[in-house]
């Protein structure tokens, strides 16, 4: 019985890996010119091939993150009040 559970677990991990091969995460921190984290703002992930919006996120406490991004070429557009 333990071998059957182990086999099922390994099979699930292999399937999960196969589906996630060309997906990436992009995360970052945004600083101002004084090297301080920018608390709030917006980040747009734009496909540089056709200029389409892929995803957007907010800057919270200086951080942003995009998950499950397809392989490709992108531009980050970052904006915040006062900058």
N, C-alpha and C positions, 0 to 999 in steps of 0.2 A: 504494500500500500504506500509506503514512503517513497518508493521508486516512482510510482505513478504521480504522486504530488510533485516530486522534484522534476519529472519530465514535463508536466504541465507548466510549472513555473518557468523552466528554461524555454519552452516553446513560446510562452507569453513574452518573455524578454526578447527573444529573437524577432518576433512579430513587431513588437514596439520599436525596436532598433531599426527594422526595415522601413517602417513608416516615418521615422524621424531623421533619415539620413541627410536630407538636403534642407533642413530647417535650422535656423540660427536665432540666437538671442542677441540683441543689441542693448547695452545699458551704458549709462554714463552719468557724469557729474558736470554741472554747469557752474563756472566761476566768473566773477566780474574781473575787471582790470586790477582790482586791489587784492585779488586771490581769495575772495570770500565767496561762499556758496550763494547762488541766487535762489531765493526761497520759492518763488512762484513764476510760472511762465508756461509756454506751450512749445511742444516739439512736434514737427511734422516729418514723417518719413516719406520721401518722394522718390518714385522710380525715375532714375535719370535717363532712361531710354525713351519714355513717352511722357514724362512730366506728370504722371498721375499720382494722386495721393494714395499711399499704401496703408498707412496707419497714422494715428495721432496719439499723443500722450500729454499729460501735464507734468510740469516740473514741480515736485513736492520736496521741500527741504533740500533742494539742489540736485535731486536725482530723477532720472527717467529710465524707462525700460520698454523695449519692444520684444515680444516673444513670438516664436514660431514664424520667423521671416524666411521666405524663400531665398535661395542663393541668387545674387544679382548685383546690380550697381545702383546705389542710392545716394541721395543728398539729404542731409538733415537740415531742416530750417528751424531755427531756435529763436523765440521771441519772448520778451518780458517787458513789462511796463518800466519805463525809465532807461531802457537800453536800446 
